Amino acid sequence: MIINHINTKNIITKSNLPVCDYSVNAYTGCGHACKYCYASFMKRFTGHTEPWGTFIDVKNWDSIKNKYKYKYKDKELFLSSVTDPYQPAEKEYKRTRQILTELQGSGAIISISTKSNLILRDLDLIKTFPNVQVSFSINTLDESFKNDMDCASSIADRLDAMKKFYEAGIYTTCFISPIFPEITDCLAIIEKCKNFCNSIWLENLNLRGEYKPVILNYISKKYPHLLPFYKDIYNKNDRTYWINLNQKITEYCLKNNMPYKRENKIINSDFGTPPTVINFFYHEEIKKSAQKNT
């Protein structure tokens, strides 16, 4: 792993994402090295030519003074939009822990997304924030497929961490993303986690950029019978699979008394009630919805 230390003036930046006001990325690059990671586009802006997943820029910044941190009161800060805040480097460098410590008492609404059970280290710190939300990305129950796709925590460890956060009274989301057609078993994942999360988000595999040929090559080698199917979806824009999956999830949620939404608005579920399931299948429609509601 190539490690660089860089100074940054703005560790907290205004965000165009529909789910937050600001984004916080304590690192550039990510040691989880997910084969499908959309954040690989960051190489265009950082000058990195190394393969995605082989470099990390560890960010340093001037501490946020008390008189400035209160500007984030009632604002949602997302950790992180283009890196995992609890990637392996965090164990040593503690940049995510540092920013959380500096923001304590600010009244900021913190939203965290990760694939790592390292987040358990900061459970007590995270609990000090109001209305905090923690999301765990899980797109398979098959550890061998997971190992083909990323170097993050095992699925078993992610599920365990999710349960512990939920039991600690923290709003918890299972993010089933990205859904690999005919590989990701969405209903099996929902069954596994539905008793210890507040919401379940579903997002399709969106192949684009430099990782599109990487994934299609992987499918051709490991799942050759699915290659024509993937080409229909990703070269011909055939939505049949997503339409049918939407119908299956609709029927499942009706049967299990679980709210199911296909919209950008996040619906909170109370603890002890069935989680809300939210469909984020079509990225272009999410973008239009966000613009409409801005």
N, C-alpha and C positions, 0 to 999 in steps of 0.2 A: 504494500500500500504506500502510495506517495503522499506524504503529509506536508502541507504548507501552512504557515501561519500568516494571516493577513489582517490588516486593520480596516475597519469599516466605520463610517460616520453614522450610518443609519441602520441599526440592527432591526428596528421596527419600521416597516414601510407601508404606505397606503396600498390597499389591495383592490383589485377589480373583480375578485371572486364574489359570487353572490351570497356566500355563506359567512363572510367576515368583513370587518372594517380595515384590519391591518394583518399583515403576514409577518412572521418572525422565522428567519432561517439562520440558525447559529452555525451552520456549515454549508459549504458548497460541495457537491458530490456526496456519495453515500456508499458506505461499505457493504450495504445489503445487496448491491449489484443486481437488482431485479432486471431480468431480461426484457421486460415490457415497460420499463420505467419511462414515462413521458418526460420526466425532468432531465433526461439526457440532452435536451435542447439547450441546457444551460452552458454546454461547452462552447456554443457560438459566442457567448458573451464574456467568457472568462479566459479565453485563450488556451484552454486545455485541449490537447490532441490525443491524450491517452484514452484508452477504452473506458467507458462508463463503468464505475464500480471499482476502479483501480487508483483513484486519487480522492483526497479530501482536503479542502481548504478550511482550516479552523479559524473562525472569526474572533477577533478581539475588538472591543469597543470601550469608549469611556462610560463609566458607570452612570446609570440613569439617576439623576438627582431627585430628591423627594419633590421639589417644587415642579418638576416636569412630569413625573409619573402619573399625577392625578388627571392629566389630560386624557388618559385612557379609561377613566371611569365610565362604566356602562358600555364601553366599546368592546367588540369581539376581536380578540387576537388569536390568529390561527398558527399553531406550531405543528407542522411546517408545510409550506406549499410546494417546495422543490427539494426537500431532503427529509430523512427520518430524524426527528429530534433525539431519538434514543438508539441510533445506530451504534455499533461497537466502539467507535471513537469517543462517544459520550462517557463511557466508563472511566476513561483517563482524563479527558479534557473538561468535562462537566460544564460545557457552554450552555446547554439547556437549563441545567440546574441554576446556573448563574443568572440567567435572564428571569427565571421564575422567582428567584430570591429578590432580585431588584424590583420586581413588580408587586411584591407582597404589599397588601394594604392599599393598592391603587384603585381597587374597585373594578378592575378590568375583568371582562368575561373571557376566560381562557378556554380554547378548544384545541385539543391535542390529537394527532393521528399518528399511529405507530404500528410496527410489526414486531416490536421487541418487548420482552418481559422485563427489561432493564427499568422500565417505567415504574415498576414496583418500588424501586429504591426511593422514589420521590413521592410516594403515596401520601405521606403526612404533609408534605409541602403543598401538593396539589389540592389537598382538602381545604386549605386555607382560603382558596379563591371562591367567590360567589358564582353560582350557576355554571361551574366548570363542566366541560364535556370531554370525554375521552373515547376515541374510536380505535378499534383494532381491525386491521385489514386481514381478512381470511377468505381465500377463494378456493380452498380445497380442504378435505380431511385426509388426503393422501400425502403422507410425509415424503414419499419418493418424488411425487410431482412437485411438491413444494421445494424440495432440494434441487430439482432441475431448474426452478424458476428464480430462487433467491437464496441468500446466505443469512436470512433473518432467523429469529427464534422459531423453534418448532411450533407446529399448530397446537400441540398439546399445551405448550407453555403459554401461548397467546390466549387460549381459552381459559387457562387457569388464572392468568392475570386479569382478564376481563371479569371473571367471576369475583375475584377479590376486590376489584374496584366497585363493582355493582353492590357487593355486600357492605362496602364501606360507605354506601349512600351517594356515590358519584354517578351522575348520568352517563351511561355507557352505551356505545353503539358498536354493533358488529357490521363492518363494512365489507360486504361480499364483492370484492373488486380485485382485478378485473375478472369478469365471468368469461371463461373459455368455453365456447359452445361445445356441447356434448362431452366436456371434461369436468367442468365445475358442476357439482350437484347442489344447486341452491337449496332445495328442500331439505336435503340431509343436513346442511349447515344450519339452516333455520331451526330444525328439530334439535340440533345439538346445543344451540346457545339460547333458545327462546326464553328459558327460565332465569337467565342472569344477564339480560341486557334490556335497555329501555327502547331502543330502536334498531332496525336492521335496514341498511341501505344496500341497494343493488346497482351495480354499474357495469356496463358492457365492456368487453375488450375492444379498445379503439385503436386499431393498428394504423400507424402513421410514422413518417420519418424514418430514421435509420434502423429502428427496431422492427419494422414491418417484415423485411426479409429474414431477420433473425428468427422471429416467431414462426413464419411460414416454413422456414428450413427445419426448425425443430419439429413442427407438425409432420413434415414429410418424412422425417427419420423415425419419430417415436409413434406417430399415429397416422401412418400413410393412408389408411382407409378414410380419414377425415379431410385429407388435403383438398379434394374437389369441393367438398362442403364449405371449407374455409375460403376457397377461391370465390365461390358464389357470394359469400357474405362480404368479403373484403375487397374483391375486385369488381363485383357486379352490383354491390349494394343491395343484396337480397335481404329483406327484413323478416322473412318468414319465421326464422328461428326465434327472433325476439318477440314477435307477435304471439307465437305459440307458448313461449315461456311466460310471457305476461299473463296469458290465460290460465296456465297451470298455477301460477302463484296466486292469482285472483281466487281461483277455486279453493286452494289450500287455505288462504286467509279467511275466506267465508266459513269454511268448515271449522276452523280453529278460533273463530271470533277475534281475529287480529285485524286492526285497521290497516288498509292498504291504500297508499296514495301514489299517484303518478303526477307529481308536481315538484316544484323547487322548494316550496315552503316546508320547513321542518316542524313536524308535529310532535310535541313532547308527550311521552307516556308516563303515567305515575308508576312508582315502584310497586311491584306486586300485581300489576296488570299486564296483559299481553303486550308485547312490544309493537310499536308502529312500524310497518314495512313501507319503505319509500323507494320508488323506481326511478333511477337515473339512467335509463338505457340510452337515451338519445342526446348526445352532447350538444348538438346544434339547437335542439329544442330547449335545453336548459339555458343556453346562452340567450335565446330569444325571450324566454320567460323572465330571466334576470333583468334584461333591458327593459322589458315591459313594466316590471314592478319597481324599477329604480325611481 
